[in-house]
Amino acid sequence: MNDLTDLISARSNELFYYSPYNFIHDFSKEIQFKNCVENVIINFENENNNNVYKITCDGQLHQFYVTKLSWDTQYFGINTIKLKYVLYAHQNFGMLQNAVREFLNIISSEKKYCFIEIPSEDILLLKAITSNSFNLIETRLTYFRRNLSAFNNERYAVRKANLSDTENLKRVARVMRNDFDRFHADPVFSKEIADEFLATYIEQSIKGFADVVLVPDETGIPADSFLTANYLKDDWTKNKINISKMVLSAVSAQTNKGWYKKLVSEMTYHLYNEGAEYIYMNTQSTNRAVIYTWEKLGYKLGCTTHILSYNNL
Ligand SMILES: CC(C)(COP(=O)(O)OP(=O)(O)OC[C@H]1O[C@@H](n2cnc3c(N)ncnc32)[C@H](O)[C@@H]1OP(=O)(O)O)[C@@H](O)C(=O)NCCC(=O)NCCS
């Protein structure tokens, strides 16, 4: 049973949860699995920087799908790979544990730092990974909102960020540290490097990496907070559903306290006006202010994943 379609079908129940939209019931399960999981795996090796490690343990083939993150590798000076999927066609914990161990031996010899995001539902793989020196770094919650036409919150004065906001927003991103995001929680990165990474991220977002960055625009209030979003319009026709994503945010506790709710509210209107039917976003299970705010604005829990990393550099 080594054919790729057989390997995918043996894991289809768990693999479905690797679709970033698995909690959206209006998104046909069949189209979603095909577009967001199956075709991604089938076409995986056609993409630059992708590699599949094929490991046979006790006569069973295991395939580890890995992407080399060139940007991260250069920025952090750490040879970084992301393990995207693991395929196998059995339910034997010991066998899977051995295959993961062998995979780690290979990437250790290649001096690579590896991380993976695993849905809570993929329990056998989680067990095999955690019994093999992967460390839990972050527990990530995804929230979403639908029925955007019914969104009816009071309005706040915001504007799009421009290049002249860059240095100030980089400062806010650096200062408003979230100790539990992947970069701050993983000891492979120093706190200062993680701060600087987020400053770089907002800089790139303003330069076009994000489709929109909103900041406060209220008289007497400095624009010391931001929220970025991506429309994801390239996927709308293919998926037959319009889903957009809010991405990065920080709010100065000194000068903009309480602005997070206002930015999320205004971004909800903005994305709806751009044509979104659904909006989703991620945070850590620790980020109570964020979860409280989203729930207040009608966002609901979609799914939970775990980020784990392996570092034997
Ligand atoms: C998270 C963050 C954006 C919130 O900024 P803010 O708008 O000033 O948030 P507030 O402190 O006003 O809290 C928002 C709401 O959550 C509530 N809240 C705060 N901490 C809470 C907790 N521990 N439990 C429950 N509710 C909490 C507040 O009472 C407030 O509710 P209210 O509007 O009814 O008064 C800001 O702290 C920040 O930039 N953190 C670092 C970066 C980060 O975590 N970004 C978000 C990544 S997803």
The ligand as an SDF file (V2000), in Angstrom:
LIG
                    3D

 48 50  0  0  0  0  0  0  0  0999 V2000
   -3.3840   41.8600   23.1420 C   0  0  0  0  0  0  0  0  0  0  0  0
   -3.4180   43.3560   22.9160 C   0  0  0  0  0  0  0  0  0  0  0  0
   -3.5180   43.6250   21.4100 C   0  0  0  0  0  0  0  0  0  0  0  0
   -4.6630   43.9430   23.6100 C   0  0  0  0  0  0  0  0  0  0  0  0
   -4.6610   45.3510   23.5540 O   0  0  0  0  0  0  0  0  0  0  0  0
   -5.7940   46.3040   24.2470 P   0  0  0  0  0  0  0  0  0  0  0  0
   -6.8040   46.7420   23.2420 O   0  0  0  0  0  0  0  0  0  0  0  0
   -5.1220   47.4040   24.9500 O   0  0  0  0  0  0  0  0  0  0  0  0
   -6.4870   45.2790   25.2390 O   0  0  0  0  0  0  0  0  0  0  0  0
   -7.1320   45.5190   26.6740 P   0  0  0  0  0  0  0  0  0  0  0  0
   -6.0990   45.4270   27.7270 O   0  0  0  0  0  0  0  0  0  0  0  0
   -7.9920   46.7500   26.6200 O   0  0  0  0  0  0  0  0  0  0  0  0
   -8.0330   44.2100   26.7510 O   0  0  0  0  0  0  0  0  0  0  0  0
   -9.0730   43.9770   25.8190 C   0  0  0  0  0  0  0  0  0  0  0  0
  -10.2680   43.4010   26.5870 C   0  0  0  0  0  0  0  0  0  0  0  0
   -9.8590   42.1460   27.1210 O   0  0  0  0  0  0  0  0  0  0  0  0
  -10.0940   42.1240   28.5230 C   0  0  0  0  0  0  0  0  0  0  0  0
   -9.0110   41.3510   29.1440 N   0  0  0  0  0  0  0  0  0  0  0  0
   -7.7400   41.7200   29.3180 C   0  0  0  0  0  0  0  0  0  0  0  0
   -7.0510   40.7410   29.9500 N   0  0  0  0  0  0  0  0  0  0  0  0
   -7.9410   39.7430   30.1820 C   0  0  0  0  0  0  0  0  0  0  0  0
   -7.8620   38.4750   30.8240 C   0  0  0  0  0  0  0  0  0  0  0  0
   -6.7250   38.0550   31.3510 N   0  0  0  0  0  0  0  0  0  0  0  0
   -8.9790   37.7180   30.8760 N   0  0  0  0  0  0  0  0  0  0  0  0
  -10.1490   38.1460   30.3370 C   0  0  0  0  0  0  0  0  0  0  0  0
  -10.2720   39.3560   29.7380 N   0  0  0  0  0  0  0  0  0  0  0  0
   -9.2010   40.1510   29.6640 C   0  0  0  0  0  0  0  0  0  0  0  0
  -10.0200   43.5870   28.9490 C   0  0  0  0  0  0  0  0  0  0  0  0
  -10.7250   43.7740   30.1630 O   0  0  0  0  0  0  0  0  0  0  0  0
  -10.7030   44.2700   27.7690 C   0  0  0  0  0  0  0  0  0  0  0  0
  -12.0990   44.1230   27.8890 O   0  0  0  0  0  0  0  0  0  0  0  0
  -13.0880   45.4090   27.8870 P   0  0  0  0  0  0  0  0  0  0  0  0
  -13.0230   45.9530   26.4880 O   0  0  0  0  0  0  0  0  0  0  0  0
  -14.4260   44.8700   28.2260 O   0  0  0  0  0  0  0  0  0  0  0  0
  -12.5430   46.3590   28.9060 O   0  0  0  0  0  0  0  0  0  0  0  0
   -2.1230   44.0420   23.4830 C   0  0  0  0  0  0  0  0  0  0  0  0
   -1.9820   43.6940   24.8500 O   0  0  0  0  0  0  0  0  0  0  0  0
   -0.8550   43.6460   22.7610 C   0  0  0  0  0  0  0  0  0  0  0  0
   -0.4480   44.3270   21.8090 O   0  0  0  0  0  0  0  0  0  0  0  0
   -0.1900   42.5320   23.1810 N   0  0  0  0  0  0  0  0  0  0  0  0
    1.0550   42.0710   22.5580 C   0  0  0  0  0  0  0  0  0  0  0  0
    0.8750   41.5810   21.1320 C   0  0  0  0  0  0  0  0  0  0  0  0
   -0.2570   40.6140   20.9880 C   0  0  0  0  0  0  0  0  0  0  0  0
   -0.4870   39.7430   21.8200 O   0  0  0  0  0  0  0  0  0  0  0  0
   -1.0140   40.7690   19.8670 N   0  0  0  0  0  0  0  0  0  0  0  0
   -2.1670   39.9200   19.5780 C   0  0  0  0  0  0  0  0  0  0  0  0
   -1.7160   38.6950   18.8830 C   0  0  0  0  0  0  0  0  0  0  0  0
   -3.0830   37.7320   18.2950 S   0  0  0  0  0  0  0  0  0  0  0  0
  1  2  1  0
  2  3  1  0
  2  4  1  0
  2 36  1  0
  4  5  1  0
  5  6  1  0
  6  7  2  0
  6  8  1  0
  6  9  1  0
  9 10  1  0
 10 11  2  0
 10 12  1  0
 10 13  1  0
 13 14  1  0
 14 15  1  0
 15 16  1  0
 15 30  1  0
 16 17  1  0
 17 18  1  0
 17 28  1  0
 18 19  1  0
 18 27  1  0
 19 20  2  0
 20 21  1  0
 21 22  1  0
 21 27  2  0
 22 23  1  0
 22 24  2  0
 24 25  1  0
 25 26  2  0
 26 27  1  0
 28 29  1  0
 28 30  1  0
 30 31  1  0
 31 32  1  0
 32 33  2  0
 32 34  1  0
 32 35  1  0
 36 37  1  0
 36 38  1  0
 38 39  2  0
 38 40  1  0
 40 41  1  0
 41 42  1  0
 42 43  1  0
 43 44  2  0
 43 45  1  0
 45 46  1  0
 46 47  1  0
 47 48  1  0
M  END
$$$$
